[in-house]
Amino acid sequence: MSSSTLSPDQVYRVVENRHSNPFEVLGSHTLEQAKDQAKGDAHWVIRAYLPDADAAWVVRPETWQEYAMESVHHPHFFECQLPGEADQNYLLKVKEGDRERTLRDPYAFKSPLLTDFDIYLFGEGNHHAIYEKMGAHAVEVDGVAGVYFAVWAPNARNVSVVGNFNSWDGRKHQMRLFQGGVWDLFIPELTTGELYKFEVKNQHGHVYLKSDPYGFQQQVRPDTASVVTDLSYHWHDAAWLEQRRSADPQEKPVSVYEMHLGSWLHDGMDNPPAEGQAVRVSQKPEARFLTYRELADRLIPYVKELGYTHIEVLPVAEHPFDGSWGYQVAGHFAPTSRFGTPQDFMYFVDQCHANDIGVIVDWVPGHFPKDAHGLAFFDGSHLYEHADPRKGEHKEWGTLVFNYSRNEVRNFLIANALFWFDKYHIDGIRVDAVASMLYLDYDRNDGEWIPNVFGGNENLEAVDLLRQLNTVLFGYYPGILSIAEESTSWANVSRPTYVGGLGFNFKWNMGWMHDMLNYFSEDPIHRRYHQNNITFSIWYAFSENFMLALSHDEVVHGKGNLFQKMPGDYWQKLANLRALYAYMFTHPGKKTLFMGMEFGQTTEWNSWLDLDWSLLNNEPHRQLKQFVGDLNALYKREPALYTDDFSSHGFEWIDCNDADHSVVSFIRQDKHSDEFVVTVCNFTPTVHHDYWVGVPKPGYYQEILNSDRTDYGGSGVGNNGGQQSHPWDHPRWPHALSLTLPPLGVMVFKLNG
């Protein structure tokens, strides 16, 4: 028996999982001193720690000769000294009880896929494709196929890869600390589909079993293991992506169908919403989620029929709890497995593009949940979050706040946003809860927050992150949408970073939304006292690039759906909805409507149930859906309604002061031609006859929209398709239309010729 080439301490640092670089001990090593030993021809040694092995041999594949390994200092720590030059081309034959198997040694592969430059960029916060190196990647090393793992855990004592392939035993695949707090290991002969986690031990040996922060797929909840995944897919949207690069969405029609994939529809019925076939299938015990591919087949034709330009999905990134709607993300690089595989989601996006529909994904960089398998206390320290709860915790939400001052955390988030555009070809992000990021005292009482270095409440690190995010996004992907959900008066949210803005190209107009819902919830008899609600938004409409949104947030938590907010009887409720939507689509700003609003969902959104598709068995709700489709068609057909949303040149009041009649009228002007449209709104159920509305030019004005048409469920009051203008002795308007204003109606007119 040869003597051991290691001390007991060196062996037990590996056996007890205390070594930060097991490659220093395991694998093949040259023995310069071996010539002085009993076996003078022994020049190298192979060592292996095999916790389940009773015996082991080194196998040289060129001759298939076997060399017995000997136990040293520990019954499962083996080594074998060999003559000749050190070689990594060997196999290990292992006897475990009655079973024998031959395997490749992970510690024979010493070349990391990560480079010094990768680590430098990551530490600087500027590695935009770090997801190509971190996580799990099926690769070949030295001609051998396997999976390369890398994870950032700078405060860990040691890290192992665990999974079914090693019985979740952290002793078997111990990683090395490479550089910059990054641990890595190549495991030969693993393939895609393997389940895995990282076993992370802190300096005291406490174990944290973590999903991969950069993992491309996770198990279906409640299981939380990551899945080795190949993201290859044959795309068919090159033409779409090319035209997007040269497009300016600020001058394009943008009408967004916001939706929650898990409650739009469950399996169990024919393609929705065919007349007479709509039922509440989610109440059936056998109902299940539609897959991404099934959603592509059912959702896309529906959205295309309605004329929307984009679908916005509530966060598709993996999340543990259905009831969070996706906003508590635990797998930032993994589309949720509830609805299928990454390739299934790619197919969904690909099919959207094939049907001229863009895809917007809600993105959540403001916070993350405390689930044990996630980012929280990742390496036994506050790694991704602030240690001080006054900066690192949202108590009301029960979540943690990212530490934006840390370069590697900032890199994680920016690369994550880029990842969805790169790998999934999405067309935009809506950044959730931006206000919670910008303010250090957001939802915190005095004494529960820490001022910035200047004594203010602005989160300077979050501001820097958002500016860097948008600069990088538009540098790589011109023509996309970056939308801020920001509910305060923070200046220049949607202005370029080079003028001091945050760099988004759109911002949700929360003020408009609140004013509209307050106004429309008033009984029409009282609306004369609230005229300011309907007109105030124009005072600030051009201070940002606003998107008008009636979103999911307005139809939950006891607020009721839009239908429920409207006053009056059934007919008046639907008429009010038509008036609200028509005013929204003719008001400056891009548009977003949440699912179910298009047909007048009568109950509050419940994320556990389907939309109430049975309403489409009732003619008034089918008519409202038709109206929304026609409204989208009009919006896309008339450049005056979308080319100049963000300057005063595109909008002019005709009359905003007729509070006694609750009537407003205004002009929308095309940016690139002399074309314009005139919108007239009557927000009372009273018909007004011979109501004069000023116009800038003489001629015949065609009525191109009337929300009171009978085929929309209205009363049919109108102007016989249009009106010829009349001279008018008015200081501003030399001509006028003498109109009949329908009850709770909105009309749009366009000059012929």
N, C-alpha and C positions, 0 to 999 in steps of 0.2 A: 504494500500500500504506500502511495506517495504521500508526502507531507502536504498540509494545506498551504496554499499561497496567500491566505488571508488570516488576519487575526480574528478571534471570536467577536470582537466589537464590530468589526466591519460586516461580518455575517449577520449579526443580530440587528444591526441597523436596517438591513433589508427585511429580515424575518419579522421584525416587529413594526415594519412599515414606518420607519423613521428616517428614511434616506431621501434627500431632495434630488439626488441624481443617481438612480440605481444603475445607470450605464457605467459608472465608475467601478462597479463590482460585477455586474452581470454581463453576459455576452462573451465575446472573444477578446483576449488581451495578450499582448506580447510579453514574454518573460525573459528579459535580458539576463537575469541571474540564474536561469534554469540550467545553464551549462555546468554550474558548480554543484548541482544537485545529483542525486543518485542516478536519475535518468538524464545523462548528459546531453542526449539528443532532443530533450523536450524544450521547445522554444516558445510555445504558446499554450494558453489554457482557456477552456470554455467553462463558464459557470452558469448555473440555473437554479432558481428557487421555484420548486414545484410542490406546492403544499399538499397535493393529493397523491403524489407519486411514491410508490414503494421501491422503484428502481428506475434508472434512466441510462440511456446510451447516446453518444454522439454518432450520427450517421453522416458519412461523406457521400453525397449523391453521385459523384463521378465514378465511384467504385462500389457504392452501397456497403462499404465496410463499416462495421459497428465497433465503437470503443466504449467500454463500460465507464460510467461516471461513478464517483465515490462520494458518499456523504461526508461532509466536513462540518464539525461543530454543531450541526443540527441535522436530524434525520431526513429532512426534506430539502436541504441545501446541498447541491451536487456540483462537483467540478471534475474536469478531465483534462489532463495535461497531454499535449500532442507534439510530435516532432514537426519540423518544417516551418514554413512561414505562416504567420497568422492569417486566417481566412474567415470571411463572413458567410461563405457558402457552405452551410451545414444544416442538418436537421436534428431534432431531438426525438428520440424514441422513448416513450414513457409507459411504464406499467403501473396501472391503478387497479389494484385488486386483480380480478380475472381479465381485465380489459387492457389491451395494448393499443397505442395509437402513435402515429408519427406526426410531428408538427414543426412549423418553423418558429424560431425563437425571435420574439419582438426585439430583443436586445442585440440582435445581429445587424439591425438597421439603424445606423447612427446618424444619417444625414437628415436633418430636419427640413421640412418644406418651408417653414418660416425662415426668413433671412434676417440678417442684422438690420437691413433697410426697412423691412416690414415692422420690426420692433421699434425702430426709430420713428417712423411715421405714426404708428399707433400711440407711442408715448407722447408724441407731439399733438395728437388728436386729429391727424390729417390723413389717415389711411382709409380712403373712401370705399375700398373694396375689401375691407378686413374680413368680411364674411366668406371670402374665397380661401382664407387661411385658417380662421378660427372655426371651431365646431368640429364636425365629422365629415370627411371627404373620402370617397372611394377613389383611390389612386393606385399607381404602380410605383414601387421604389425598387431600384436595381432589378427591374424585370419581374418583380413579384407583386401580385395584386393584393390589396388589403385596404384598410381604412386608416387614415391619418386623423388623429384627434389633437386638438389644441384648445386650451381654456385659460382665461386670465384669472388668477387667484393669488395675488402677490403676498398675502399674509398667511397663506396656508403652510402648514408644516410639510405636508405631502398630499398628493392627489393621485387617485387611481381611476381607471376606466372600469366600470362594472356593467355586467349585462347577463343575459341568458348564456352567452358563450363562455362565461367563466363562473357560472353559478352565483353571480353577484358578490364575488369574493374579492375584496380590495387588495388582497395580498398578491394576486396573480398578474395584474397588469398595472404596475406602479409607473407613474409618469415621471419625467424628468423636469426640473425647473430649468428652462432654457435661458431666457433673458427677459427683463422687463416684467417679471411676475407672471410670465406665460409658461405653462406646463404643456408638454407635448409627448406623443407616443404614436408610433406606427404599429398597428397590429396586423400582421400578415394573415391572409386567407379569410378575413372577414369580408362580408358582402353587404350590399344594400338590404334593407329590411330588418337588420339587427336592432334589437332594443338595447339602450344603454343609458347610463347616467354617470355623473362624476361623483366619486366618493372623496369628499374634501375633509381633511382633518386640520383643525387649528393647532396652535402651538401647544395646547394642553392635551391634544389627542382626541378632542371631541369630534364626532363624525357628523357631517352634513351630507345628505344624499341629494344631489342637485340635478335637475334637468339641464340640458345644454343651453346656455343663453343664446348661442348662435345656431341652435338646432333647427333644421329645415322642416321637421315634422315631429309631432308628438302623438302618443296614443290617444284614443278617444277617451274623454273623461268618463269615470273618475280616475282612470290610470294616468300616470304622468311621465312615463319614461319617454325619452327622445328616441327617434327612429333614424337610422342611417338612411339617407335619402339622396337619390340622384335627381337633379332638377332639369335634366335634359327634356326638351319638348320641341317638336317641329312646328314653328309658328307660321301663320299665313297672313300676317298683318303688316308686312313691310310697307305697302303703299299707305296704309293708315298712319304709321309712325312717321313716314316721310312728309306727308302733308301736314301733320301736326307740328313738325319742326318749324315750318314757315308760317304757321297760323298765329294770330293774335286773339286769344280768347276774349279780351276786353272789347273787341269789336265784332264778336260772333254771338249768335244766340246761344245762351246757356240756360237750359231748363232741366232741372235735376229731379229725378225720382229717388228720394231717399227711402231706404228700406232696410228691414232687419230680416236676414236670410232665414232665421229660424221660426219666424211667425208670419211670413207672407202666406205660406201654404204648406201643409203637410201632404204626404203621399196618401192617396186613397180616392182621387177623383180624376176625371178627364181634364184636359188642358183648361185652366181657368181663363176667364170666367164666362164660359159659354152659357147662353140664356137657358134657364130651366135646369141647369146641371149643378149650380153652385150650392154647396152644402157646407156645414161647419164640421169638416172631417176631423179636425183636431180633437173633437170630443170622442172619437172612436178609439178604443183601446189599442187597436192595431196601427194607428197612425204613426208615421215616422217622418223625420226630416227628409226633405228632398235633397238629393245630391247636387253638387255644383253642375254636373252635366244635365240633370233633370231640370234644374233651375234655368240653365241656358235654353233648354227646349221649351219651357213654359213661360218664364219671366220675360225673356227678350222679345218674343212676338207681342206680348201684352204691352210692354213699354214702347215698342216701336209703333204699335197701333195708336197709342196715345200721343205720340209725337215728341216725347222727351228726347233731349240730346245726350243726357248722361244718366247713368245709374250710380247712386252713392250708396255704398253698403256700410252699415255700422261695422265696427272693427271686425275684420276677419282673422286677425292674429289670434293665436290660441289663447283661450281663457278657461279657467277651471269651472266657473259657475255660469249656467245659462242665464240666470237672472241678472247678471251684470251687463247683459246685452253686448258684451265684448269689451267693455271699457276698463276692465281690470285684467290687463294682459300679462300672461305668464310665459308666452312663447313668441317673442317679438319677430322672429324670422320664420314662423311656421303658420301658414293658413290653417284655421281650425279643422281638425279631422272629423268634426261632427258631420261635415258635408262631403267628405271625400279626401282625395290625395292632392298634393301640390299640382300634379298634372291635370287633375279635374278642374281646379280653379284656373289654371292656365287656359284650359279649353273654354271655360266660361268667359274669360276676358277676350280670348281670340274670337269667339262667336259674337260678342258685343261689337267688336271692331268690324267684323264682317257685315254687321247690320247698321253701321254708322252710329254706334252708340259708344260714348266714352265711359270709362269706369273710374269713379272716385272712391277712395278707401278712407274711412275715418282712421286717424293716426293719433296715438296717445303717448306723447312724450312727457306728460306732466306728473305721472305717478304710476305706481305699480303695486300689486297686492302683496300681502305678507305671507302667502302660502309657503310652506316649508320647502317645497321643491323648487321654488323660484329664485329670484334675484336677492331677496331679503337676506341680510347677514350671510352673504354668499360664501365667503372663505373664512367664516368665523369672525369677521369684522364687518363694520359698516362700509362695504365696498362700493356699491352702486348708490346707496342712500347716505344722507348726512347722519352723523352720529348724534347730533343734538336734535331732539324731537321738535324744538322750536323752528328748525329749518327742514327737518327730514320727515315730517309726518303730517298727513291730513287726517285729523282725528274724526271729523264728521264722515269721511269716506272710508276710514279704516285702512288707509293705504300709506305708502311711503313715497317720498319725493326724491327724484334723481338729484345727485350731487353734480350740478352742471359745472362746477369749478374744476372738476377732475377731467383731465384731457381724455383719458381712456373711456370715461362714461359719455362724454360729449361725442367721442368717435363712435361709440356704440350706437347712439341715437341717430347721428347724421348718416352713418353707413346703413342703418336700418331703413331710413326713409329712401335712400338711393336704391336699396335692395329691391323694394317693391316695384320701382320703375324698371330696374334692370331685369330682374328675373320674371316678373309677372306683367310687365308692359302696361301698368296702370297709367291713367291719364291725369290723376290729380290726388291730392290728399286734402282732407279737411282736418285741421289740427284742433284737437279737442281741448277745451278748458284752458285756452291761452291766458286768460286773466289770472288763473290760479298759479301760473308760472311767473307772471310779470310782477306780482306783488308779494312781498315777504309777509305782509300781514293779512293775506287773503284768508278769510274765514277764521281769523285768529283774534282773540281778545288781547287787550293790553297785557304785557308781560309774557305773552305766548309766542312772541316773534323777536327776531334780532335784526336791528337796522343794518343797512349796508355801511360801507366804509365812510360814506358821506353823511350818515345819519338819516338817510331816507328809507322809504319802504319799497323802493324799486329793487327787483332782483337782477342785479347787473349781469350776473353770470348767465341767467336765462335769456336776457336780452341778447347777449353775445351769441349764445347758442342759436337763437332764432334767426339772427342776421346771417350767421355762417351757414345755417341750414338752407335758407332761401338763395343765398349767393351760389352755393354749390349746386343746388337743385336746378336752377335755371341755367347754370353754366353747362351742365350735362344734358338737360332736357328742356330746351326752349319750347314754348307752346303748351306747357302743362298748366294745371291749376294748382295753386297753393292757397288754401282758404283758411282763414283764421276764425275760429269761434271765440270772439273776444267781446266781452259784455260791458266794458267800461269806456271811458273817454280817452284812453291812451292814444296819443297823437301818432299819426303816420304809420299805422299798422300795415296798410297796403300801399305804402310808398317805398321806392327803392332805397336800398341801404346807403347808397352814395349821397343821398340827401337827408340821412338820419332816420330813415324809416326802418321797419322790421323786415321789409322785403317781400311780404305776401303780395299776391296780385289781386286777392279778393278778401273781403271781410264780411261776415254775417252782420246784417243790420238788425241788431236786437231791439233798438229803440223803435224802429218802424213796426216790428212784430208786436211789441207790447202796445203801442198806440193803436194799431189796427184792431187787435183783439179787444182792447178796452172799448173802442168806438163801436165795433159791431156787436158787442154784448149789450150795448144800451138799447132800450126800446126806441124805435124810430122817433117817437114823439119827443124824446129827450135829446136826440142827436144834435139839434140846433145849438145846444149849450156845450157841445163838445167838438165843434168844427175844427178847433185847433189840433185835435188828435189826428184828423185826416190830412191836415196840411202841413203840420210842423216838420215832418221829415224832409221836406224840400229845403228847409233852412240849412240843413247840414248834409244833404244828399251827396254833395260833390266833394266833401272833405275826405272821403275814402272811396275806394272802389267797392261799393256795397253789393252784396247779394241778399235779396229778400228771401227769407226762409221762414216757412211755417213747418216746423220740424217735430220730431218725435218728442222733444222736451215739453211741447205744449199740449200733449194729449195723454199725459200720464200723471200719476201721483195725485189723483183726485181732481185734476183740472177738467176732465171730460174731453170728448173729441170736439172738433170745430162745430159739427152739427149741433151738439149740445150747448155750445156757447151762444148760438144764434137765438134771438128772441122771436116770438110769434108762433103761429101754428106751423104745421108740417110744411105747407107750401111756402110760407115766409122764410122758414129756416133755410130751405134749399135756394130760394131766391137770394137771400143774403149771402149764401156761400158763392153763388154765381157772381154776385156783385163784388165780393171780396176778391175772388180770383181774377176777375176782369180788371179791377183796379190794380192789383198786384202785377199783372202781366203788361200793363201799359205804363206803370210807374217806372222811373229810372231804376236800374239795378238788375242783375241776373236773378234767376228764380230757383227756388227749391221747395218742393211739396213732399210731405211724408206720405207713405203708402196708406191707402184707405181714404185719404182726403179726396181723391179723384172721383169717388162715387158716393161720398157722404156717409162714411162709417158713423153709425149712430151711438156707439159705445166707446168708452175709453180703450186705448190700445192696451192689450194684454199680451205680453211677450210669450206667454205659455200657450196661446191659442192662435188660430188662423185669423186673418181678416174675415169679416162677416160677408163672405161672398154671396150668401143667400139674398142680400139686399138687391143684388142685380137681377133677381127675379121680379123686382118691382120697377115699373116703368119710370117713376121719378128719379130713381137712382141711376138707371141706365142713361137717362137723359142728361144727368149731371156729368156722368162719365163722357158722354158724347161732347158735351160743352167743353170739358177740359181738353179733349183731343182737338176740337176745333180751335180752341184758344192757343194751344201749342202751334197748330198749323199757321194761324194768323201771325203769331209772334215770329216764327221763322220766315214767313213770307214777306214781312214788312221791315226793311232795314231801319226805318225810323224808330222802331221799337227796341233796337239793340246796338246800333253802331256808335251811339254817343250817349252812353249811360252815365258817364262820369264827369261831365262838364255842363255848365249852365247853357251852353249853346244847343244842347239836345233837348231842352225842356223849357216851356214857358207857360205860366198860368194864363188862361183866358179870364177866368173868374174863380177866385178861391174864397170869396167873402160872402157868398149867399147862404149864410147859416140858417136863415129863416126857412129856406126850402131844403136845406141839407144837400145842396147841389154844388159840385165842383166841375170845372172844365179846363182842359189844358191841351197843349200842342206838344207832340214829339217830332223832332226834326232829324232826318237822315244826315249823317256826317259827310257823306260823299256825293250828295245830290241835293236838288231843291225839293225833294219829296218830303211830305210831312203827313201826319195823321192827327185827327182831333178826337179827343176822348171826352165824353160827357157822362157824368155819374149822378144818378138820383138815388139817394140813400134813404128815401121814405117810401112807404107803400102807396103814396098819393100820386096819381097821374098829373103831370103838368102839361097844359096845352099852350101852344103859341109861346114857347119859351125861347127867347132870343139868345143865341150864342155867337159871339164874334169870331170871325175867321179872317186870315190875312189876305186872301185872294178871292176874286169872284169866280163863280162857276158852279158846276153841279157836284155835290158832295155825296158820294155813294156810302150807304150804310153798310160797312164791311163786317160789323159785329153788333149784335143786339142780344144781350143776355136774357131778354124777356121773350125770345121766340118760342112759339108753342112746341117746337120739336126739342127744346131744351127744358120743357116743363113750365114755361112762362105763360103769360096771359095773352101774348100776341100783340101788344101795343108797340107801334113803331111808326115809321115815316115812309112807308111804301117803297122801301129800298133806297131812299136818299132824298135830298132836298137841293133845290137851286138856291143859291145865296141871294141876298137882297142888300141894296145899299143901306148903310146905317150911319147915322150921325153920332159917331162915338169917337172920343179923342184918340183911342188906341186902335180900334177895329173898324176899318172902313166898310166892312161887309159883315153880314150875319146870316145865320140859319134860323128859321122859325120852326122849332122842333116840338114834337110831342115826346115827353120824357116818360118812359114806362115805369111802373112801380118797382122799387128796389132793383133798378136796371142800370146797366152800363152800355153805352153805345160808342162805337168807333166809326169815324167818317174819314173818307179819303177823297181828295179832289180828283175828279176824272180829267184826264188829258194833262 
